[in-house]
Amino acid sequence: MSQPSRAERRRQTRGGAAPPPRRDPMRPVYIGIGVAIVTVIAAFVIFNWWQNRKMQEAVATPTPGPNASAKAVQLTDGQTYGVKYFTGKYPDTPQGGHGQTVDGVGCGAQEYSALHVHTHLAIFHDGKQLAVPQYIGFAPNLAGGCLYWIHTHDASGIIHIEAPEISPPQGGPYTLGMVFDIWGQPLQRDNVAGLKGPVTAYVNGAKYDGDLRAIPLGAHQQIVLEIGALVVPPPNYAFPPQE
């Protein structure tokens, strides 16, 4: 009796003469499509979470500083707080913003609302408050001009951030350095807008020893810069209603 051949033995091992099952040639494609869909959904969820977090950070009310118990100075739109020191209807210097993008901050024909928050800036020189000028960030020209996303409407010290993006194109928050670059004035530890001397800074009533240019322009952030040897307690401000 002849012995079965090697091929016959392999068929018997597989359970008969039936050929092995064929794999669906499209299976890797289906798997790839599934992975791509899951990746897109995950990226969308992560992006939304990140965007919501950035918005919450931008509009969050700051932690009260040690001077928060002092009676607040009520800010009023259109009022001047401090002595008028900086002259000129449009205060942006030749080094400041005149329509070109400054620090990633654009100049548009309208005010934007993707991010709309207000920060307050107070400047003191030798103990005397100087008014932050109105119309920082206004760039008029024969065609009507434009308005920077960061600007002032009056001499109240209220800085308006009305931007089409929650964060500037290069990332991070909008900062005090951007205000001074649009204004075209220096912001250093010994020179604030041409006023020279040691600078003591406060953010929300707490002494701030970091980079002045990096101070964020958060919602209801209170920034006080004092130039000179005479340092007075930083005021506590109350923003106008609905701002």
Helices and strands as residue ranges (DSSP letters): H 6-13, H 27-59, E 73-74, E 107-108, E 115-125, E 128-130, E 138-139, E 146-148, E 150-151, E 158-163, H 176-183, E 187-188, E 191-192, E 195-196, E 199-203, E 206-208, G 212-214, E 222-227, E 237-238
